[in-house]
Structures are given as C-alpha cells and as structure tokens.
Amino acid sequence: MCWLLKWLLVVCVWWTGQVECGKNYATALSKSILFLNTQRSGKLPINNPIPWRGDSGLNDCVVGGWYDAGDHVKFGQPMASAATILLWSLYRFKDAYSSTATLDSMYDMIKWPLDYFLNAWNASAQQFVAQIGDGNTDHAYWGRPEDMTMVRPCIYINTTFKGSDVLGETVAALAAGSITFQAKGAIFYSEQLYSAAKSLYAFAMDNRGLYNGSRGFYDSTSESDEMCNGAMWLYRATNDSTYLDYARTLADFNVPWSYDWDNKQASCLLLLYEETHEDKYQQALVNYFDSWLAGGTMDYTPCGLAWRFKWGSLREMANTAFLALLAAESGIQTNRLRQWAVQQINYILGDNTFNGGCFSFQIGVGNKYPLQPHHRAASCPDKPAPCGWDNFNSPLPNPHVLQGALVGGPLVDDSYEDKRDNYVLNEVSTDYNAGYQGALSGLLHLENLNSLPIVASKCPCLD
C-alpha cells in the first residue's frame, strides 16, 4: 500500500469528476528558506545563496536580523513571531527538514534572527531594541537595501517605554532556539539563548504594556498572548513549572479571530494542551478550528480557500493550517484537520483558477507564479544600473525572481492582481512565509509516514 500511496501523490487520478495531483512540498520548503535568506540584513556570510543581495544596514544600532517585507524596516514583533513559528516547525517536524536535505540550511537561516535578538537585548542596561527604521521614512524610498541612506532610528523598550508583547514573543523565539540548538549539540550557543530568554522574560514581567513604537504598522492589540507563548517555551526549555503555572493564568478561552503576528491566543492554547492534555484547552482549540473549517463562520472562496481578510489572506490561512497539523499530531480531530490543511496548502500551490489555473502563489514554484511582487530589492536590476521609482512603476517583471516568497494572496472571489504597486495582494513578508513553511514541514512529515491524506479540490490543477 505504501508504494500505491506514493504513486497516487505523484500522478493525477480522476475521482468523481475531479483530479488529485501531488504537490512538490519539498521544493516549496527549500525555496521558502531561500526567501527568508533574501531578507537578511547586515554583513552577509560567504555562503550567501542570494547572489543579488549584498551587505546592508551595517550602521544600524544592531546589525543583522531580517527586513520585514518588501521594505527595509526591522520590526521586532513580526520578526519574533516568524522565528518562533519556524522554530516550532523544526521542533515538531524535524524529519521534514532531514528528509529534504534542508536541515543545515534551516539551522543557518534561523540563527540569523536569533543572533539579532541576542544583540538587541542589553541585560545590564535593561534595554531591548524593538525596531530599527521608521516605517513612513522608509516607505518614501524605493531601491536596494545596499544603497539606502535614510536615517534609521533605533526604538527601544526599557523601564519607561513598554513592550511586553514584543518581549514575550522574542522570549518564545529565544527559548525555542535554545531547545533547537541544544538538540543540535551547539551547547554554548544554546546556553546563550537560554540565559537571554530567562532574563528578558523577567524584564518583561516587570514592564508590562503594549509596544507603541511602530506608528501604525504593527500595533498589537494585547500582550498576554505573547507572554503566554514566552512562558510556555521557557517551560519547555527549563522544565520549571512556574512558567507553566503562569501561562495557565494567561489563557483566553474565547474563539480567536485568527493566528498571526498579533494574535497568539490559539498558539497559547495549543502549547498548553501539548503539555497538559487537559480537556478545556482541547475544547477551546476545537472551537477555533470549527470557526475556520467549512460550516463555521469563515468565508470561503469559490475554489475553497478559507479567507479571513484581504491583508495577507494566504498568511492567515497558512498559519491556521500549521496549527491544525500540530493539533492533529496531538490527537485533536486528526483526520479532519489534516485533510483541511492539505486542501488549503494545495490551493497555494496550484489548486485554483487564476491565470488559467495551476497558479502558484509561492514564487519560483511551478510554471506560473507572481512576477511583480512588491519587493524593492527584487525589482532592482544588477548594479551598476540605478534603481528607483521608475523600477517601481515598470510594467515588466522584476529582474530577480524572489524565490520562495509567498505573496499576500487573492480576494474572497479568488481574484488576484500580480502588480508591484498592489501591496495588499502582492506584498511578501517573513511573517507570510513562516506559518506556510511550518505547514509544509507538517505535510512532508505526513509524507514520510505515508500518511498524507488524498483530498479532493474544488479547482484541481490538471498539470
């Protein structure tokens, strides 16, 4: 039966008038890592896999980290969120990276934001760098990150300016990173991450409050969810039940609106369930997934995409697909959630009707994908050619293929516009890719177990 299942996943098989086609999740995963490496700021390593990216942001108050999206601001909240999700995928679905020969590149990629977080935290001064760059000033520039000359202010969290939302999620990333690199055998580095996570969480506990330095770009709505994430990953790293007990007090049992850089309510519940297996957390998670799956309150496009809203519609779905695969591993509605996750991720990889169908919303995967993502560096030709607003306004494809990036995605009617100036539908972001890559790792894990569900699609790709 194993060989038959593998065969069914590779070829297209007619079934009740629809076609099931296997998707190349391994290529999608590998290219997602490439995109995240494209977002690197700082002094790039010798093994930099993106030839059209060079050193940048070398005068920042903290060098390194990721540029957020198509712009060049380093926002702490979405960076920490993306790093935590990616580390969670490595924690739970490590075999996906091993089986696709991407484990080393994953370690290399995820170390970049972790190093940045370590350098952003000054324990003796009780100060954390939460953001580098001003969104409004930054967005007045179109060009390469290597060429930018605008003032890039450093925005701090300290005893005066609060930000336990940013701090809590950064702690989650540091603690998850400590677990990851301890398992790898990098003991000294793991201990650095562990120490920083503990001291930063203590600082966050003494300085509760929302971060307000993003000026409308990433304004968080609460901080208890991020503080719960931080406590739960610290519990996993330390086995200190004090963190688990505190996380319990932060759980919110109302149905979350979504799971993204702002709202970690669902991940808090899932982490608590993974560690306690208590029914109250399971039921809260079932209620969340019921709201997303067919028959709930979620809108669905004609081709079957669970559509939350227009900003990063694929990000919202992919994050929940990742959570669904994690929950399924813990025995929560296993078959139902796995089938739904496969259907949703397959929509991204071609089970849709845009541009004649078989359109991949992940760049560089398949034969048809976005050519004009809203991304400055990719829109610029090789030096010494200049780059500016003429390149932004060009009707031509970007000179560089932004391999692996997931664009924001379609509207609720499945319509989409591949135009550089459409930053709603055609933006890219580390935050967009994180949950998507996590979901890919979950699907590859199922492939490794010969347990990937065969699902029907409303708009199957026939290629």
N, C-alpha and C positions, 0 to 999 in steps of 0.2 A: 504493500500500500504506500510506502514512503516514496518509492520511485514514481508511482502514479500521481501522488500529490504534487511532487516537484514538477512533473510534466505538465499538469494542469495549470500550474502557476506561470509557466513559461509560454504556453500557447493559448490561443483564443478558442473557446469552446462554446458552441451555441447551446443555450438553455432557455426555454420558454421565450424565444424571440429576442434574447439579449446575449451579449457577448462578454465573457470574462477574460481579461488579459492580465498576465502577470506584469508587475512593475519592477523596475530595477532600483530597489531601495538601497542597495549597496552603493551604486553610483551617486544617488541623491545624497546619501550620508557623507560620502567622501567630498563631494563638491560643497556641501554646507560648511564643512571645516575650512575649505578654501576661502569661502566668503568671509568667515569670521577672521581669518588671517589677513584678508584685504582691509579690514577695519583697524588694523594695528596703527597706533601712534607711537612715536619715539624712534629710537635707534634700532633699525631692523636687523635681524640676525643674518648671518652669511647664508643660511638655508632658506631665506625668504622665498616662498613659492610663487609670489606675485611679481613678475618682472617689471611691471609698470608702476609699482609702488616703491617709494624710497623713504629715507629718514624724514621725519616731520615732527613738529611740536617739541623740538629739543630745548626750547627756552621756557616750556611750561613749568609751573612750580612743582608739579610732579610729572615726570616724564614717563610715558608708556600708556597703557590702557587701550581702550577701544574708542574710536569715533562712533557716535551713536547710530547714525543712519547715513543719509547722503550728505549730511553736513559734517562739521568738524568740532562740535562741542562734545566734551566728555561729561555726560550726565551720570551721576553716581547711582541713581535709583534704577534705571533700566539696565545699566551695566551689571549691577549686582544681581538683579533678577535673572538676567540671561545666564550669568555664570552659575548661579545656584541651580537653575533648571538643567543646564548642560552637565553639571557635576552629578545631579540626581540620576540622569540618564546613564552616566558611567557607573554609578554606584549600583544601579539595579539591572542594567542591561549591558554589562561589560563584555559579555560574549559577542555582542553585535559588533563591537569595535575590533575584538580579536579576530573574528571570522572574516572580517573585511579588510584586514591588514591596515586599519586606521588607528590602532591603539596608540602607537607612538606619536602620530601627528595630533591625536586628541590631547594627549598629555602636554605636548608642546604648545598647542593652541590655548588650552585652558589656563596654563601657567601665566600667560600674558596679563590677563586681568587680575589674577591673584597677586602677582608681583606688584602691580599698581596699587592694590588695596593695602598691601603691607607698607608701601612707601607713603601712602596717603594718611596713615594713622601715626600720629606722634603722641605716644602714651604719656611721656613726661610733660608735654605741654597741654595734654588733654584737648587735642585738636585734630579734627579729621577733615581732609579736603573732599568735599562732596561734589564739586563741579569745577570744571575748567572751561572757560569761554562763556560768552553771553549770547544767548540764542538770537536776539534781534540783530546785534552787530555781526554775528557770524553769518546770518542768512542774507546779509547785504552783499556777500561775496560769492562769486562763482568761479571756481578754479581748483587747482590741485592743492592738497594739504601741504605738499612740499613747498609751495610758493606763498602761503598765506602770511600776511604781515599785520593783521589786525591785532588790537590789544585783546589779550586772553586773560581776563581776571580769574583769580583763584577765590572760590567761595567756600568758606569754612563752616563746619559745625563745631561749636565749643560750648562752654557753660552759659554763654549769652544767647547764641543763635542755635536753636534746637534742630533736631532732625532724627529722631529715633526710628522713623520709617526707613530712611536711608541706612542708618546704622544697623538696624535689626536685620535687614536683608544682606548687608555686607558681612555681618557675622555669620549668617547662614552659609554664604559662599566660602568664607574662610574655614569654617568648621567642616563643611563638606569636602573642601580641598585638603584639609588635614587628614581626613579619613582616606581619601583617594591616594595621596602621596605616601601615607604610611603603608598602605597595601602595596604600593609600587616599590617600596624599600628605600624611598628618599626620606629617611628618618629625621635628619636635621631640618629639612625644609618643612616637613610635616609638623615638627615641634614649633617652628616659627609661626606657621599658620594657626596652630592651636593656641599658642600664647596670645597672639594678636586677637583672636576671636574672643577669648575669655576677658581680656582687658577692655576690649571695645564694647562688649555687652555690658560690663559693669558700668562703663561710662554712659551707655545708652539708658540704662536703668535709672541713673541719677539725673538724666537730662531728657526727660520725655517731652515730646512735642513734634509737630509736623514741620518738615523742611519747607521753607518758602522762598528759596533762592533761585528756582528755575524760571520764575517770571512767566508763568502760564504754560510752559512747555511740558513739564512733568509735575503737576501739582497733585500730591497724594491726598486721598480722602480719609485715610486712617493710618494709624501706626501699630495698633495692637496685632494686626495680622502678620506684619513683618517681624515684630517682636516674638510672636509665636514661632514663626519659621526659624528665627535665630536660636530660640530656646531649644527647639526640637533637634536641630542639627548639633547644637552643643551637647545635648543629652546623648546623642549617638556617638559623639567624639569623646565624651568624658565618662559616660555611664553614671553621671551624678544625677540622682533622681530629683534634686532641687530644681533642675531645669524642666524636667517633665512635669513636675507639680505646678510650676509657674505657667507653663504652656497651657495646661488644663484650664486655668483661670482666664485665658485669653480667647478660648474657642467661642466662635459665634455660630449658632445653630440655625440662623436664618438662611434661606436659599441665596447663595451668592449670585450676583449679576453675571460674573464671568471670572476667569482666572488669567491675570496678566500682570504687567509690571506694577500696577497699583493695588490690585485686589488679590491677596494671598489667603483669603479665608478658606477656600477649598483645599489648598495645599496644607494649611494648618490642620484641617480635619483629617486629611489622608495620612499625614505624618503621625498624628495621634492614634489613628486606627492601626497603622502598621506596627506601632509599638505596644498598643494595649489590647487590640481586638475587642474593644467594648462596643456593644450594640448601638449606643447613642451616636457614636461617630459614624458607624456604618450607615445608619438610617439617614443621617444628615447628608452623607455622600450620595446615597440612592436618590434622595430628594433633588440634589443638584443635577445628577445625570438625567433624571426624569424630566427636568426642565429643558434639557438640551436635546434629548432624543425625540424622535417622531412621536407625536401625541402630547408633547409638552407645550411650553409657551414659546419655544424658539421658532423664528421664521425659517423657512427652507426655500432655496432657490428651485427653479424648475428641474435642474439637474441634480438636486439632492444635497447641496451644501447647507450645513447648519450655519445660518447667517445672523450674527449678533448686531453688527452695525458697520457703517461704511469705512471707518478708520481701521485698517488692518483686519479686515474680515477673516482672512485666512489665518492670521496670527491668533485671533480669538478661538477659532475652531481648533487649530493645531494644538494649542495649549491644553484645551479640554480633552482632545484625543490622547495626548500624552498622559494626562491624569487618568483617563479611562483605562489605558493599558496598564498603568501602575495599579489601579484599583482591582482590575481583573486578575493580576498576579496575586493579590491578597484574597481572592475568592469572592469578590463582590461582582455579582451578575456577569460572570466571566465570559460566557459565550456572547451575550448581548452586547457588552461593551467592546469586545474585540471586533465583532462584526461591524459595529458602527464606526470604530476607529479606522478600520481598513477602508470602508466606503469613503470616509471623509478624506483621508490622505490620498486615496486614488483619484479623487476629484482634482486635487492639486496637480497630480502627475498625469493628467490627460483625460479623465472621465468627465468631460464637459463638452460643450458645443462651440466654444469661442473659436473664431477663425477657422471654422470648418471642423472643429473637434480635435481631440488628441493634443490640446494645447497645454503645455507645462507652465505653471505659474512659478516654477523654480527655474531660474535662468541657467542655461547650459545643459539642461537635461532633456533628452528627446530631440525631435526635429523642429519643433515650433515652441518658442518661448519669448518673453519680452525682450525687445531690442533697445528700448529707450528708458530704462529705469532711471528714476530721479536720484542720481548719484554723481556728484561732481567729478571725482577722480576718474571714473569710468567714461565720463563724457569728454574728457580732455585727450587730445592727441599726444603722441610721444613728444618729448622735448627734442629740439628747442622750439617747436611750434608753440605759439601763445595759446592761452586758454582763458575764456571769459564768457560774458553773457551771450556772445554770438554762438558759442557752443551750446549753451542752454537752449537757445531758440532754433537751433539747427533741426531741420526735418529728417536728418539722416540718423541711422542707428549709432549708438555710442561706439567710438573707436575701439573700446576694450569691452570684451564680454565679461560681465560681472558674475563669474562662475559661482553657482551655488546659492545665489541670493534668492530669497522668497519675497515677491512683491506683495503689496497690501491686499490686492485681490478684487473680486468683482462686486457689483451691486446686487441687490436682492433678486433682480430679474436675470442674473447671470451675465449681464453686460459688463464690459471692461474696456478700458482705453489705454493702449500702450503709447503714452505720450509723456515725455520728460517733464512737462510742466504740470502734470496731474499728480501732485504729491499726495493726494488722498488714496488713489488706487494704485499708483506706480512707485510709491516710496519703498525703500528697503531699510532694514534695521537689524541690528544684532538681536533685539528683542523679538522681531518677527521670526528669525531663524531658530531661536533656542528651543521652544516647545516643539516646533516642527522636527528638528533634528532628534529631540527626545522621542517623539512618536516614531520616527524612522528606526531608531535603535530598538524600540519595543517590537516593531513589526519584524525586524531582522532576527530578534531573539525568538519570535514565534516560528520564523522560517527555519532557524537552527534546530528547533524542537519538532519540525514537521507538523506544526500546529496552527499555521496561518489559515484563517477561515477563507473559504471560497465564497465570494459575495457577488450579488447582482448589482449592477449600476443602472441608474435611470438614463445615463448618456454615456454608454461604454465607448472606449477608444477601440477602433477596429484595426489599428495598425499592429 
